[in-house]
Amino acid sequence: MENYRGLLQTDGAAALDAIGRDDGRVTPLGCWSHGRRYFVKAVDAGERDAEPYLRAINRLFRLERLARRFQLPPRNRQRLRQNYSQL
């Protein structure tokens, strides 16, 4: 990883937080599955403010399932995401 430049998606493990961030080589990306858990917990605990965010994340997951189901090429997946991922 010492020479890597680009995007790095992780599960949020603290050990990975520092990779390439100090010198700007790496742009960190989060994981929706891991982030979604916190919204599920919040909704389950009665936090109504979390509900629209959980619905939005669920909509993103449905879009991705559709894209896989219909084997959309990358360009079409990008269009699908851009057109239907707005809050």
Order of alpha helices (4+ residues) and beta strands (2+ residues): beta-beta-alpha-alpha-alpha
